[in-house]
Amino acid sequence: MDFDYRLLAKYLIDTLSPEEMGKVQEWRVLSIDNEYVFSKLVELRISGKFTQYNTSEHIEKALEGLNAKINSRRRFQIFHSVMRYAAVILLLVSFSYMGWDYLRPDNYVTITVKQGEDVKKIMLADGSAVWLKGGASLKIPEAFAENSRKLSLQGEAFFDVAKNAQSPLYVSTNYVNIKVLGTAFNVKTDEKHQNVETVLARGKVALFDKQWKAVLDMSPGEKVTYNNYKNEYATEFVDVNICTAWRLNQFVFENVTLREIVNQLSVKFNVNINLESSKLAQRKFRCVINEDESLSDILKLLKFLASIQYRIEGSEIFIYCLLYTSPSPRDRTRSR
């Protein structure tokens, strides 16, 4: 397919006709390399930094470095009408991306929270706050552009975004992109199952696919899950406080059995907690417990919620139902 690369220059400055855009889309899906080139064009276009690097000095420097790498037979004829953008196109369609260093929109830093570490709160330069869960990684620019803020996330994070009508914030994952102004939301990526969960706590966000095609606008209290394997979106309304309580270092139990609760407590406090009734072990509860609370305080809370009694014998804790004044050893089931 003979492709006029000047169309990419026109795409950058948003002057493509519908027919020309169709040609670009046809070219884009012909190969993985074309898809990569187009994705870089999208990043450059939305970054807001292109105009800062669109100078004769940057273009000349980029061309000088690039042309040294490109075989003379593969050089493109540079048309006067697209001279201002020719360097960008050459950088993107060549086999060497050496020149991209001169025109790349931003320099980024990556903040990572290791698995098992405490939640880390980060304040961004624009006043936005981000909470990162253990195992999460956030890629941020050293400085935000004047008319856009771009982040990249792996893992789970909660965002409380400072409002700026002139500068939307973009959060990219491996499977979906999110555009926000001033809002609070939670994003959780699962690379193993190729899922992305987005929960909107406040405000409004817009979801896009990886090609920046609009998918839907979310409402507060809504959770949207995207499955990359099936290429499907599922929506539901959830309790936002439960979904985002992790950032406050809380245990969140949503419709879980008492056995599951005491299992986690056993690990956290390094004690054996015994449930003296199999029926009691299967009872389900919904509660939020602060991680910095003592075991004694948590047991008192469970006593109130579940109408149970407990006794402590050394490093062993025995929980039993109020209906039983003398629990039978045969009915005891130990929770490890």
N, C-alpha and C positions, 0 to 999 in steps of 0.2 A: 504494500500500500504506500503510494507516494503521499507524504504528509507535509503540509506547509507549516513549518515550525513558527512562522510569524503569528499563527493563531494563538500560540501559547503566550506570546507577548501581549496580544489583544486581551487574552483572558486575565492577565495580571492587572490590566487597567480597566477591566470590565467594559469592553467595547465589542464583545462578540455578538453577532446576530444569532437567532435561534438555529439557523441552518449551520452556521460555523460551529456553534456549541455541539451540535450533533456530530460533526466531523471529529471534534476533539474527543468526544465520548467513544466514538468508534475506534479511534487510534489508541485511546487509553487502555482498552480491554484486550488489545492484541498481544501484550506480553507483560510479564512481571516487571521488567525494566520500565516500560511505559507507565505502569501503575505507580511505581516508585517515583518517577519524575513528576507525575501529576500530583501525588501526595505532597511533594516538596513545594510545588507551586501553590497548593492550597495553604500550606503552613506559612509561606512567604506572604501570600496575599492577605491573610487574616492577622498577621503579626503586627501590621502597622509600621514596621521598621523599613520597608522597602524604599520609601521615599528618602529616608535618611542616607541610604547607601547608593541612591541613584544619582551619582555625581560622576563627572568625567574622570576624576582622579581614581575613584573606586573601580569604575569600569575598565579604565586603561590598565590598572594593576591586575585586575582579575583576568583580563584577556591575555596579558603578558605571561602570567603564570600558566594559564590554561593552554595557550597555543603551543607552548613548549612541550606539552604532553600529547597533543593531538597530531596524528599523522596528517601531512599536508593534503592527502587525498580525501580526508574526512572533514576538512574545514568547511564551514558553511559560508555562503555568500552573505555578507552583511548588507542589508538594504538600508538606505538612508532613513526610511520612514520608521524603522524600528531600532535605530542606532542606540537609543537610550536604554533599550531592554535586551539588546543582543547578548551582552555579557551574561546576563542571568540565564537565558535560554541555553547558551553554549555550556555553561556550567552544569546545567541539569541534564542535558541530553548526551554529553560526552561520557566516555568510559572512565574518565578521571574526574573526581569531584574536588580536586585540589583547590580550585578557585572559589568553592563554596565558603571557605574559611573567611574570605574577604567580604562576603555579602550575607553571611548567616545572620538571622535576626537578633539573636541573643546568645549570651554565654550563660550556661545553666550550672547550678549546684544541686546535688542530690542529698537529701536527708533520709536516713534509714533508721528504723527502730527494730532492733533484733527481736526475734521470736522469744517470748517470755519476759521481755522488758516491760517496765511500766509505761503507761500512756504518756506520750510527749506532746506538749502544747507548743505550737509555733506561732509567732506573730509575724505577719507579712508586712512589707514596707508600706502597703496601702491601708494598714489598720485591720485587715482581715485576720481572723484567728483560725488555726487548723489544729485539730487533735489527731495524732497518729497512733494507731493501735500497734501492738507488737507484731512484727512481720511486715509492716507497711513501709513503702518507700515513696517519697515525694520529690519530684524534680521541679525546681523553681528557677526563674531567671535571676541573674544578679541584680537586675533593675527592670521594672515593668515598663512597657512601651506606653506612650501617651494615650493611645486609644484602644488598648487591649491588654489583658492580663492572662498569661498562659501558664498552666501547670500540667504536670503529668503524674498520674497516680497508679501505684500497684499496692494491693492490700486494702485495708479499711481506714477511712478517715471521715471526720466530721468537720464541715466547713461552716463558719459564721462569717459571711462575706460582707465587707464594708461596701455600702452602696455608692456607685459612681455611674451616673447615667451616660457619661461620655466614654466610659471604659469598662465594657463587660469583662467578666472573668470566664475563661474557658478551662475546663478540666477534662483532660484526655485520658482514656484508658485504652487497653489493647482492643476493646470491642465497641465501645460507645464513646461519644463526646458529649459534654454538657456545657451549656451556656447559661450564665447567671448574671444578674445585676447586684441587687442587695437581698440576701436571703440566707437561710440556714438549711443545710441538707447533709445527709450521710451517704457515702458511697462505699460499697464493698465489692472488691473484685476477687473472683475465685478462678485462678488459672487452671487448676486441675479439672474443674468441670466447665470451664469457659463461661462463667456466669458473671453478670454485673448487676448488683442490686442498688437502686437509688431510692432513698426515702426523703421526702420533702417535709421539713419541719415548719418552715415559714417562707412566705414570699412565692416566687415562681421561678421555675427552671425549664429550659427547653432541651430535649434530648435529640441528638443527631447520631446517625450511623457513622462508620469510619470514613465514609466519603463525604461527610458533612451534609448529608441529605436529611432534612427535617423529619423527625419521627413523631413526636408528640410534645405537648406542653403539660407539665405536671401541676397538680393542685396540692395544697397542704394536707398532710395526713396520708398521702398516696405513696405506695411503694410500687416501683416498676422493676421487674426482673427480666433481663435479656439473656437468652441462652444462645450462644454462638453456634453450637452444634445444629440446633433446629432453626436458627435464625428467627426466633419467636420472642415477642414481648408479652409479659403477663402483668396485669395490674391488680392491685388490691388496696384496701384501706386498712391501716394498722395503727397501733398505739405508738405514737412517735416517741413518747417518753421511754417506753420499754426498748425500742430499737436503738436509741441513742444513749442509753444510760451508761454504757461501757466507758464513755469518755470521763465519767465522774468517778471511776474506779469503784463500780458497784457490781455485785452479783445480781443478775437479772434472771429470774425464774418465771417462765411463762407457761402455765399449764403443764408443769412437770411433777413427777411423783416425789413423795417424801424421800424415797430411797435415793433418787438422783440428787436431791438437795444435800442429804447427809453424806453422800459419797464425796461431793466437792468439799464439804466442810472437813471431812476426815483428812483429805489430802492437804488442805490449807493449814490446819492446826495440828497435823500429825498425831491424831488420836483415833481410837476405835470407837465408832458410834454404832450401837446395836439397836435395831428395831425389833421389839418383842412381839410384833404381830405382823404376819404377812399381809393381812388386809390393810393394816395401817400403812405399810410400806408402799402400797399401790395408790394411796390417796393422792390426788393432784392438787397443786397449789399455784398461786400466782403472787409473787412478791419480789421486792427489790431490797437487797441488803448491801449496806456500805461495806467495802472490803476492809476498812480500818476499824470496824466494830469488833469488840472482843467476842470470844466464843460464848461467854456467859450472857452477853446482851443478845446474841443471835438466838440462843436457846430460849430466852425469855420471850422473844418475838414469836418463835415457833409455837411456844406454849400458848400464846394468845391467839395465834391464827388457827392452829390445828386442834386446839383443846386437848393437848397432850400433857403428860407429866414426864419428868426425867430425873434420874439420879446419877451421881458421879461416884465411881469407885476407882480411885487411883487414876490411871490413864484410860479407863473405860467409861463410856457414857451409855446409859440404857434409857431408851425412849419407849414409853408405853401409853396406851390410850386410857383416858379417865374411866372408861367403862370397866376396866380390869383393875381390881384392887390388889390382886395377887397374880401377876403374870406367870404363865406356865412356861418352864424352860423348854418344853417340847415345841412351843409355838414361837420360840425365838428364831429370828433370822438375822444373821450378822451382815452388816453392810461394810464392805471394805473400801 
